[in-house]
Amino acid sequence: IASPLIRMLQEGELDMAIIPLTGNSMLPLESMILQTEELLLAIPKSHAKDLSLQNAEGSFPSISIPDLAKEPMIFSQKKTTIRKLENQCFSAFHIIPQIVAEINSHPASLVMVEQGLGSTFVPLSCATTSEEIVYAHIIPTVQWYVTIVFRKGFTMRQSEKYFVSLIQQLFSGPPYF
């Protein structure tokens, strides 16, 4: 949950934190973007045949938010960055999603998708190969910004600079999927 981490940074309880944010306009001044990451929709294979998936060559199919109006959804818990994005997607089309569960674990939500309980939004880095899941790009594209945020006035020592360089290497490495 981003908000408590930001509060802890503001109060000087933390020096730095890796936080996903909904947009780069929300970036605190003392931060750097590590990665812009697309969120995908993980759909139970049993549901995919009933949805309007648009095929794309060499990529995941796509689906628009209005096509999910009747799809059972597994959302993240309230006040999380991903939940804010989930809510924005549906409210932009004046759709009240059919939320069947709220959970703060991408691996657990993917297990629920595999069991056919509903679809869920997951960052590309959390997508796993499964015979029971169909991944799709969301139209319009949904992404978040993975950032490292620093306490105001924080000056990094050599060890912290090294740690940040390792994190930057991790995020600039090869694709996950």
Secondary structure as GFF3:
##gff-version 3
##sequence-region A 1 177
A	DSSP	alpha_helix	2	10	.	.	.	ID=ss1
A	DSSP	beta_strand	16	21	.	.	.	ID=ss2
A	DSSP	three_ten_helix	24	26	.	.	.	ID=ss3
A	DSSP	beta_strand	31	44	.	.	.	ID=ss4
A	DSSP	alpha_helix	45	48	.	.	.	ID=ss5
A	DSSP	beta_strand	62	64	.	.	.	ID=ss6
A	DSSP	three_ten_helix	65	68	.	.	.	ID=ss7
A	DSSP	beta_strand	72	75	.	.	.	ID=ss8
A	DSSP	alpha_helix	81	91	.	.	.	ID=ss9
A	DSSP	beta_strand	98	102	.	.	.	ID=ss10
A	DSSP	alpha_helix	106	114	.	.	.	ID=ss11
A	DSSP	beta_strand	119	123	.	.	.	ID=ss12
A	DSSP	three_ten_helix	124	126	.	.	.	ID=ss13
A	DSSP	beta_strand	133	150	.	.	.	ID=ss14
A	DSSP	alpha_helix	158	172	.	.	.	ID=ss15
###
